[in-house]
């Protein structure tokens, strides 16, 4: 993706290969360093700049594997 432009109530996405796509909305999910390489409308650029103030830290991931899908049989609400 090269740029996102406003187009009335929607947007136009401009790709690096020259293709363009008109759409109602854009959900942009890229790593923060790549965000700087995409041309955004000024209002969205200001919002994206706020991402520079997001802190980074460690993440703990826990993966649990069960032999059966017991939560489908149980009518209780799961509270974690």
C-alpha positions as CSV (number, residue, x, y, z in Angstrom):
1,X,0.0,0.0,0.0
2,X,1.3,3.4,-1.0
3,X,-1.4,5.9,0.0
4,X,-4.9,6.3,1.3
5,X,-7.0,9.3,0.1
6,X,-10.4,10.6,1.2
7,X,-13.1,10.3,-1.5
8,X,-16.4,11.8,-0.4
9,X,-17.7,9.5,2.3
10,X,-15.3,6.7,1.4
11,X,-11.6,6.2,0.6
12,X,-9.3,5.4,-2.3
13,X,-6.4,3.0,-1.6
14,X,-3.4,3.4,-3.9
15,X,-1.1,0.4,-4.2
16,X,2.6,0.4,-4.9
17,X,1.9,-1.4,-8.3
18,X,-0.4,1.4,-9.4
19,X,-3.7,-0.3,-8.7
20,X,-6.4,1.8,-7.0
21,X,-9.4,0.5,-5.0
22,X,-12.4,2.6,-3.9
23,X,-14.0,1.5,-0.6
24,X,-16.4,2.7,2.1
25,X,-13.8,2.3,4.8
26,X,-10.2,1.2,5.4
27,X,-8.9,-0.8,8.3
28,X,-5.1,-0.4,8.3
29,X,-3.1,-3.0,10.2
30,X,0.6,-2.6,9.7
31,X,3.6,-2.4,12.0
32,X,4.2,1.1,13.3
33,X,7.5,1.6,11.3
34,X,5.6,0.8,8.1
35,X,2.9,3.3,8.9
36,X,5.3,6.1,8.3
37,X,5.8,5.0,4.7
38,X,2.1,5.2,3.8
39,X,0.7,8.6,2.7
40,X,-2.4,9.3,4.7
41,X,-4.8,12.3,4.7
42,X,-3.8,15.0,7.2
43,X,-6.5,14.2,9.8
44,X,-5.6,10.5,9.8
45,X,-1.9,11.3,9.8
46,X,-2.4,13.2,13.1
47,X,-4.2,10.3,14.6
48,X,-1.5,7.9,13.5
49,X,1.2,10.2,15.0
50,X,-0.4,9.5,18.4
51,X,0.8,5.9,18.0
52,X,4.3,7.1,18.6
53,X,3.4,7.6,22.2
54,X,2.2,4.0,22.8
55,X,4.6,2.2,25.1
56,X,6.1,-1.1,24.5
57,X,6.7,-3.9,26.9
58,X,6.9,-7.6,27.5
59,X,4.1,-10.0,26.7
60,X,3.3,-13.2,28.4
61,X,1.4,-15.7,26.3
62,X,-0.2,-18.8,27.7
63,X,-1.4,-21.5,25.4
64,X,-3.8,-24.1,26.8
65,X,-4.9,-27.2,24.9
66,X,-7.8,-29.4,26.0
67,X,-8.6,-32.9,25.0
68,X,-12.3,-32.1,24.6
69,X,-14.3,-29.0,23.7
70,X,-16.0,-28.9,27.2
71,X,-17.1,-25.3,26.9
72,X,-19.6,-26.2,24.2
73,X,-21.4,-28.7,26.4
74,X,-21.4,-26.5,29.5
75,X,-24.2,-23.9,29.7
76,X,-22.5,-21.8,32.4
77,X,-21.0,-18.5,31.4
78,X,-17.3,-18.6,31.4
79,X,-15.7,-15.9,33.5
80,X,-12.0,-15.4,33.2
